Amino acid sequence: MQRQLVVKPLVDAFFAYLKQNEPKIPKNGKIREAFTYALNQESYLKVFLEDGDVPIDNNASERAIRGFCIGKKNWEMIDTVNGANSSAIIYSIAETAKANNLKPFDYFEYLLTEIPKHVDDKNTDFLAELLPWSDMLPENIRKPQKPAENKQTAKAVCYLSRYSYSTVYGYSIFNGTKYR
């Protein structure tokens, strides 16, 4: 409600300004690029106004991918689309684990122990118990929880960080999947 009352009028004024002044901007240059980018991304930039689970900024995602972006030149496996996709999946799982107060190494170890037990299963219902926010996970892979942490915020951070990983390589790893 606060976003609707306080921030929405400012965002609407910003986009109205862009639309009104776009014809006055020279056809080439950085200002044109900025105007074009903002106007083309308007619907995406406004998502946080409608959904309280979406953070106003992407600072958490930027912090989550910082180490990855700094080190990516050192990893030869990322020189292909498949390598980039695999890397994005692995880092997304690790950051999701962190966002949900899990110990990433222990979580990976648990996944790599549990998933092979179901390799012949036709039913994938067991996967719900392996998700980082599942109450079915063993306590030994959890970090001591801080009092102010919120599971919905952790989910939003993990989805944003996954999106950020995919945009590092310029293609979507979502494959049209809509996350809840």
C-alpha atoms as one frame of an Amber mdcrd trajectory, in Angstrom:
protein
   0.000   0.000   0.000   2.909   2.335   0.771   4.373   1.719  -2.659   1.027
   2.583  -4.257   0.627   5.749  -2.193   4.169   7.094  -2.155   6.229   5.549
  -4.940   3.692   4.927  -7.734   3.022   8.644  -8.392   6.773   9.241  -8.676
   7.249   6.313 -11.051   4.280   7.432 -13.166   5.675  10.973 -13.293   9.074
   9.625 -14.357   7.630   7.663 -17.279   5.364  10.556 -18.265   8.466  12.783
 -18.367  10.309  10.253 -20.544   7.402   9.946 -22.993   6.905  13.716 -23.166
  10.592  14.516 -23.717  11.585  11.588 -25.939  11.010  13.518 -29.204  13.386
  16.272 -27.988  16.298  13.864 -27.424  18.961  13.633 -30.181  18.738  10.444
 -32.252  22.205   9.252 -31.159  23.969   9.216 -27.840  23.815   7.840 -24.333
  20.736   9.856 -23.331  18.790   8.320 -26.230  19.941   4.855 -25.129  18.807
   5.543 -21.561  15.388   6.851 -22.650  14.868   3.932 -25.031  15.910   1.359
 -22.442  13.648   2.777 -19.721  10.643   3.056 -22.032  11.131  -0.449 -23.445
  11.411  -1.909 -19.929   8.564   0.105 -18.377   6.284  -2.836 -17.584   9.165
  -4.774 -15.994  10.407  -1.777 -14.025   6.931  -1.320 -12.520   6.469  -4.903
 -11.254   7.586  -3.968  -7.732   4.596  -1.617  -7.446   2.080  -4.456  -7.728
   3.878  -7.252  -5.872   5.111  -6.579  -2.350   7.408  -9.625  -2.509   9.483
  -8.017  -5.263  12.193  -5.795  -3.787  12.327  -2.158  -4.876  15.923  -2.632
  -5.979  18.048  -5.558  -7.063  20.904  -4.960  -4.618  20.541  -8.433  -3.089
  20.819 -10.004  -6.539  23.797  -7.845  -7.447  25.575  -8.851  -4.231  24.721
 -12.487  -4.873  26.297 -12.534  -8.339  29.270 -10.295  -7.564  31.675 -13.136
  -6.801  30.481 -15.040  -9.811  30.955 -12.091 -12.172  34.411 -11.335 -10.814
  35.557 -14.936 -11.155  33.831 -15.979 -14.377  36.900 -15.254 -16.528  38.772
 -17.883 -14.536  36.391 -20.697 -15.370  36.874 -22.239 -18.787  33.640 -24.237
 -18.623  31.657 -21.056 -19.163  32.850 -20.450 -22.733  29.759 -22.147 -24.212
  26.024 -21.686 -23.873  25.735 -25.085 -22.179  28.538 -24.199 -19.764  26.864
 -20.879 -18.982  23.497 -22.571 -18.452  25.024 -25.200 -16.159  26.910 -22.567
 -14.223  23.774 -20.435 -13.850  21.855 -23.411 -12.482  24.577 -24.296  -9.979
  24.985 -20.719  -8.789  21.238 -20.261  -8.615  20.929 -23.312  -6.358  23.779
 -22.047  -4.164  22.324 -18.545  -3.830  18.850 -19.948  -3.188  20.326 -22.076
  -0.415  22.033 -19.024   1.098  18.841 -16.951   0.835  16.990 -19.690   2.720
  19.601 -19.975   5.492  21.044 -23.274   4.312  24.702 -24.216   4.248  25.321
 -24.446   0.479  27.937 -27.230   0.643  25.781 -29.343   2.946  22.699 -28.648
   0.813  24.478 -29.782  -2.374  25.722 -32.880  -0.571  22.178 -33.644   0.583
  20.758 -33.149  -2.940  23.432 -35.346  -4.492  22.664 -38.047  -1.940  18.854
 -37.900  -2.181  18.202 -37.354  -5.893  19.936 -40.584  -7.040  17.580 -42.543
  -4.774  14.731 -41.460  -7.073  16.405 -41.830 -10.463  13.960 -44.541 -11.587
  10.864 -42.828 -10.158   8.211 -41.666 -12.621   6.687 -39.415  -9.973   8.589
 -36.223  -9.160   6.606 -35.279  -6.043   9.694 -35.968  -3.927  11.289 -32.794
  -5.338   9.033 -30.583  -3.202  10.738 -31.995  -0.116  14.153 -31.001  -1.501
  13.366 -27.342  -2.162  15.407 -24.937  -0.017  12.326 -23.634   1.809  10.951
 -27.109   2.558  10.351 -27.966   6.199  11.345 -31.553   5.374  15.061 -30.726
   5.037  17.325 -32.039   7.807  18.307 -29.527  10.467  22.030 -30.156  10.032
  22.046 -28.313   6.690  20.393 -25.209   8.146  22.273 -22.208   9.469  21.045
 -20.757  12.750  18.172 -18.504  11.688  18.220 -14.774  12.285  14.952 -13.470
  13.759  14.056 -10.997  10.992  14.380 -13.355   8.048  11.378 -14.021   5.868
  10.853 -17.030   3.551   8.942 -15.058   0.903  11.752 -12.511   0.659  14.271
 -15.332   0.349  12.275 -16.826  -2.536  12.111 -13.462  -4.297  15.875 -13.023
  -3.897  16.561 -16.456  -5.353  14.379 -15.813  -8.399  15.959 -12.423  -8.972
  19.440 -13.856  -8.618  18.596 -16.605 -11.117  17.370 -13.948 -13.542  20.564
 -11.964 -12.991  22.720 -15.007 -13.752  20.844 -15.571 -16.977  21.215 -11.953
 -18.076  24.981 -12.105 -17.567  24.989 -14.336 -20.640  22.263 -12.500 -22.538
  19.691 -15.289 -22.720  16.879 -16.571 -20.548  17.187 -19.785 -18.572  13.549
 -19.604 -17.506  12.246 -21.318 -20.663   8.874 -19.677 -20.194   8.348 -21.138
 -16.714   6.313 -18.917 -14.436   7.452 -19.064 -10.823   5.019 -18.698  -7.967
